[in-house]
Amino acid sequence: PPSLEETVVDWLLAREGGTGFTSFPVSGHSTRHDHLSPAEQVSGRQRRMQFQVHIGCDAVDRFLDDARTAFDNTSVSFSLLPVLTTGRLRDL
């Protein structure tokens, strides 16, 4: 949720070995409406913040364990996606 944006930013910046991350506002859409406010039900969307963090496979479990500890009582969700390659175009 947007109310946790600064908390998540601070948490990510404080992590040892962090390589940076990207954040941006997004709209969440769902067929489940029980967790939406009346205004969100009418608009059909819920404002959220999305963070993208690139981490190595060997660090994923620790990262998720730490995140679960830090944000256990929140509505923070996650998706784990493989990154096939990353880099800077000028380095190709």
N, CA, C and O of each residue as an XYZ file, in Angstrom:
368
protein
N       0.825     -1.204      0.000
C       0.000      0.000      0.000
C       0.866      1.263      0.000
O       1.969      1.244      0.545
N       0.394      2.348     -0.592
C       1.171      3.586     -0.613
C       1.594      4.062      0.780
O       2.626      4.720      0.915
N       0.820      3.740      1.808
C       1.180      4.170      3.163
C       2.474      3.515      3.653
O       3.094      4.013      4.592
N       2.883      2.424      3.043
C       4.114      1.737      3.443
C       5.311      2.090      2.561
O       6.403      1.559      2.761
N       5.116      2.973      1.597
C       6.186      3.268      0.636
C       7.494      3.651      1.317
O       8.528      3.044      1.037
N       7.473      4.626      2.191
C       8.716      5.077      2.834
C       9.330      3.997      3.714
O      10.553      3.872      3.786
N       8.494      3.225      4.377
C       8.994      2.138      5.213
C       9.713      1.093      4.365
O      10.783      0.614      4.741
N       9.126      0.738      3.221
C       9.749     -0.247      2.332
C      11.031      0.317      1.735
O      12.038     -0.387      1.659
N      11.010      1.577      1.312
C      12.223      2.208      0.766
C      13.341      2.165      1.807
O      14.461      1.760      1.499
N      13.041      2.581      3.031
C      14.053      2.566      4.094
C      14.579      1.158      4.335
O      15.782      0.964      4.504
N      13.683      0.178      4.351
C      14.081     -1.210      4.588
C      14.998     -1.709      3.473
O      16.020     -2.342      3.739
N      14.631     -1.422      2.231
C      15.459     -1.862      1.105
C      16.822     -1.164      1.099
O      17.840     -1.801      0.828
N      16.847      0.130      1.395
C      18.113      0.872      1.409
C      19.039      0.404      2.531
O      20.259      0.496      2.403
N      18.471     -0.095      3.623
C      19.269     -0.513      4.771
C      19.823     -1.934      4.621
O      20.670     -2.350      5.412
N      19.358     -2.676      3.624
C      19.811     -4.063      3.460
C      21.256     -4.123      3.006
O      21.673     -3.401      2.101
N      22.002     -4.990      3.645
C      23.397     -5.195      3.258
C      23.458     -5.853      1.887
O      22.657     -6.733      1.572
N      24.411     -5.419      1.079
C      24.602     -6.025     -0.227
C      23.557     -5.637     -1.249
O      23.494     -6.231     -2.326
N      22.741     -4.656     -0.934
C      21.717     -4.229     -1.880
C      22.333     -3.593     -3.121
O      23.363     -2.924     -3.046
N      21.694     -3.811     -4.246
C      22.204     -3.256     -5.497
C      21.274     -2.198     -6.075
O      21.477     -1.746     -7.202
N      20.286     -1.810     -5.338
C      19.328     -0.821     -5.819
C      18.005     -1.474     -6.167
O      17.883     -2.699     -6.181
N      17.033     -0.651     -6.444
C      15.693     -1.132     -6.767
C      14.959     -0.025     -7.493
O      15.416      1.117     -7.540
N      13.831     -0.371     -8.051
C      12.970      0.564     -8.766
C      11.605      0.549     -8.085
O      11.127     -0.505     -7.667
N      10.984      1.713     -7.976
C       9.636      1.769     -7.412
C       8.765      2.661     -8.278
O       9.236      3.624     -8.883
N       7.486      2.321     -8.324
C       6.558      3.143     -9.090
C       5.131      2.862     -8.621
O       4.832      1.766     -8.146
N       4.249      3.861     -8.758
C       2.852      3.660     -8.372
C       2.139      2.810     -9.429
O       2.366      2.963    -10.629
N       1.283      1.923     -8.956
C       0.495      1.066     -9.844
C      -0.934      1.018     -9.328
O      -1.221      1.459     -8.215
N      -1.819      0.483    -10.142
C      -3.200      0.240     -9.726
C      -3.426     -1.248     -9.671
O      -3.154     -1.958    -10.640
N      -3.925     -1.734     -8.538
C      -4.254     -3.149     -8.387
C      -5.710     -3.374     -8.737
O      -6.584     -2.597     -8.354
N      -5.958     -4.440     -9.464
C      -7.327     -4.803     -9.867
C      -7.574     -6.238     -9.422
O      -6.690     -7.088     -9.529
N      -8.772     -6.504     -8.924
C      -9.065     -7.839     -8.429
C     -10.560     -8.103     -8.521
O     -11.371     -7.178     -8.486
N     -10.909     -9.367     -8.637
C     -12.321     -9.737     -8.576
C     -12.789     -9.861     -7.140
O     -13.990     -9.913     -6.874
N     -11.828     -9.907     -6.201
C     -12.162     -9.914     -4.768
C     -12.327     -8.468     -4.308
O     -11.400     -7.668     -4.430
N     -13.491     -8.135     -3.786
C     -13.771     -6.754     -3.391
C     -13.877     -6.581     -1.883
O     -14.101     -5.468     -1.408
N     -13.719     -7.661     -1.121
C     -13.904     -7.585      0.329
C     -12.854     -6.723      1.018
O     -13.088     -6.250      2.130
N     -11.714     -6.509      0.391
C     -10.646     -5.705      1.003
C     -10.562     -4.299      0.409
O      -9.644     -3.545      0.733
N     -11.512     -3.942     -0.457
C     -11.514     -2.621     -1.090
C     -12.456     -1.668     -0.361
O     -13.498     -2.073      0.155
N     -12.065     -0.386     -0.329
C     -12.955      0.628      0.225
C     -14.113      0.839     -0.759
O     -14.023      0.416     -1.912
N     -15.187      1.481     -0.321
C     -16.282      1.742     -1.253
C     -15.829      2.523     -2.497
O     -16.262      2.217     -3.608
N     -14.970      3.518     -2.318
C     -14.476      4.290     -3.469
C     -13.667      3.409     -4.414
O     -13.773      3.548     -5.633
N     -12.865      2.508     -3.866
C     -12.068      1.596     -4.697
C     -12.973      0.601     -5.424
O     -12.689      0.215     -6.557
N     -14.062      0.188     -4.775
C     -15.003     -0.713     -5.438
C     -15.653     -0.035     -6.632
O     -15.857     -0.667     -7.668
N     -15.980      1.244     -6.500
C     -16.596      1.987     -7.600
C     -15.605      2.187     -8.741
O     -15.955      2.015     -9.909
N     -14.372      2.550     -8.407
C     -13.371      2.820     -9.458
C     -12.797      1.530    -10.052
O     -12.263      1.539    -11.161
N     -12.908      0.430     -9.317
C     -12.391     -0.839     -9.803
C     -10.885     -0.986     -9.678
O     -10.290     -1.843    -10.331
N     -10.266     -0.161     -8.849
C      -8.809     -0.237     -8.686
C      -8.410      0.186     -7.287
O      -9.131      0.898     -6.589
N      -7.244     -0.277     -6.910
C      -6.667      0.083     -5.615
C      -5.259      0.594     -5.865
O      -4.462     -0.071     -6.526
N      -4.954      1.761     -5.345
C      -3.615      2.328     -5.496
C      -2.624      1.501     -4.698
O      -2.870      1.163     -3.540
N      -1.505      1.179     -5.325
C      -0.449      0.391     -4.696
C       0.898      0.951     -5.126
O       0.976      1.766     -6.046
N       1.945      0.515     -4.463
C       3.317      0.810     -4.881
C       3.954     -0.510     -5.289
O       3.766     -1.528     -4.622
N       4.696     -0.494     -6.369
C       5.397     -1.693     -6.802
C       6.892     -1.438     -6.748
O       7.375     -0.379     -7.148
N       7.608     -2.418     -6.251
C       9.063     -2.352     -6.175
C       9.633     -3.493     -6.990
O       9.136     -4.617     -6.926
N      10.659     -3.213     -7.749
C      11.383     -4.248     -8.475
C      12.789     -4.307     -7.906
O      13.504     -3.306     -7.860
N      13.169     -5.506     -7.472
C      14.473     -5.714     -6.861
C      15.144     -6.869     -7.591
O      14.583     -7.961     -7.672
N      16.334     -6.638     -8.121
C      17.100     -7.714     -8.749
C      18.045     -8.283     -7.702
O      18.891     -7.573     -7.158
N      17.891     -9.577     -7.425
C      18.791    -10.249     -6.483
C      19.145    -11.618     -7.048
O      18.395    -12.196     -7.835
N      20.270    -12.113     -6.643
C      20.707    -13.428     -7.088
C      19.853    -14.543     -6.516
O      19.247    -14.396     -5.455
N      19.810    -15.658     -7.230
C      19.023    -16.819     -6.785
C      19.421    -17.272     -5.392
O      18.581    -17.725     -4.614
N      20.697    -17.150     -5.080
C      21.182    -17.609     -3.778
C      20.727    -16.711     -2.633
O      20.851    -17.091     -1.469
N      20.202    -15.528     -2.942
C      19.790    -14.581     -1.900
C      18.271    -14.472     -1.749
O      17.789    -13.768     -0.862
N      17.518    -15.157     -2.601
C      16.063    -15.011     -2.604
C      15.433    -15.474     -1.292
O      14.625    -14.751     -0.708
N      15.789    -16.659     -0.825
C      15.159    -17.182      0.392
C      15.403    -16.271      1.589
O      14.486    -16.005      2.367
N      16.610    -15.802      1.737
C      16.933    -14.893      2.861
C      16.150    -13.592      2.733
O      15.604    -13.092      3.717
N      16.096    -13.042      1.519
C      15.363    -11.810      1.277
C      13.890    -11.981      1.662
O      13.331    -11.134      2.360
N      13.263    -13.067      1.213
C      11.849    -13.295      1.523
C      11.622    -13.536      3.008
O      10.627    -13.070      3.563
N      12.525    -14.254      3.657
C      12.411    -14.452      5.103
C      12.483    -13.123      5.841
O      11.692    -12.866      6.748
N      13.436    -12.279      5.450
C      13.580    -10.964      6.087
C      12.363    -10.087      5.816
O      11.892     -9.383      6.709
N      11.857    -10.128      4.596
C      10.680     -9.326      4.234
C       9.454     -9.806      5.007
O       8.650     -9.002      5.477
N       9.324    -11.103      5.131
C       8.193    -11.665      5.881
C       8.242    -11.213      7.340
O       7.209    -10.899      7.932
N       9.425    -11.181      7.907
C       9.580    -10.714      9.288
C       9.236     -9.231      9.401
O       8.538     -8.819     10.327
N       9.724     -8.439      8.462
C       9.529     -6.988      8.516
C       8.092     -6.562      8.208
O       7.616     -5.568      8.757
N       7.400     -7.293      7.345
C       6.090     -6.853      6.854
C       4.998     -7.897      7.060
O       4.038     -7.957      6.292
N       5.144     -8.710      8.089
C       4.235     -9.823      8.345
C       2.787     -9.387      8.522
O       1.886    -10.064      8.026
N       2.538     -8.295      9.202
C       1.166     -7.863      9.491
C       0.663     -6.808      8.519
O      -0.118     -5.935      8.896
N       1.107     -6.885      7.275
C       0.687     -5.923      6.257
C       0.085     -6.664      5.072
O       0.050     -7.894      5.047
N      -0.380     -5.913      4.106
C      -0.941     -6.528      2.900
C       0.071     -6.533      1.753
O      -0.310     -6.519      0.583
N       1.347     -6.552      2.091
C       2.394     -6.599      1.066
C       2.367     -7.965      0.392
O       2.337     -8.999      1.059
N       2.379     -7.957     -0.922
C       2.434     -9.207     -1.677
C       3.674     -9.181     -2.558
O       4.317     -8.141     -2.703
N       4.011    -10.322     -3.146
C       5.201    -10.368     -3.985
C       5.011    -11.338     -5.136
O       4.156    -12.223     -5.093
N       5.816    -11.156     -6.153
C       5.932    -12.082     -7.276
C       7.411    -12.308     -7.490
O       8.210    -11.376     -7.404
N       7.770    -13.534     -7.766
C       9.161    -13.882     -8.009
C       9.286    -14.285     -9.473
O       8.706    -15.282     -9.906
N      10.047    -13.501    -10.228
C      10.198    -13.729    -11.667
C      11.668    -13.882    -12.009
O      12.507    -13.157    -11.474
N      11.993    -14.817    -12.895
C      13.393    -14.928    -13.314
C      13.755    -13.794    -14.273
O      12.938    -13.370    -15.091
N      14.961    -13.323    -14.159
C      15.490    -12.328    -15.100
C      16.505    -13.060    -15.969
O      17.509    -13.564    -15.466
N      16.248    -13.118    -17.252
C      17.120    -13.871    -18.149
C      18.472    -13.177    -18.341
O      19.514    -13.829    -18.415
N      18.437    -11.871    -18.418
C      19.681    -11.111    -18.539
C      19.396     -9.674    -18.132
O      18.255     -9.214    -18.180
N      20.419     -8.992    -17.742
C      20.295     -7.586    -17.378
C      21.642     -6.920    -17.650
O      22.668     -7.599    -17.701
N      21.648     -5.654    -17.818
C      22.869     -4.939    -18.085
C      22.593     -3.573    -18.669
O      21.456     -3.101    -18.688
N      23.644     -2.954    -19.142
C      23.530     -1.638    -19.784
C      23.816     -1.802    -21.263
O      24.764     -2.486    -21.652
N      22.991     -1.171    -22.087
C      23.148     -1.294    -23.532
C      24.522     -0.845    -24.011
O      25.058     -1.416    -24.962
N      25.093      0.152    -23.380
C      26.385      0.646    -23.809
C      27.495     -0.365    -23.585
O      28.562     -0.259    -24.191
N      27.252     -1.365    -22.705
C      28.264     -2.377    -22.413
C      28.188     -3.588    -23.347
O      29.020     -4.491    -23.260
N      27.197     -3.610    -24.236
C      27.061     -4.760    -25.152
C      28.125     -4.740    -26.215
O      28.164     -5.627    -27.067
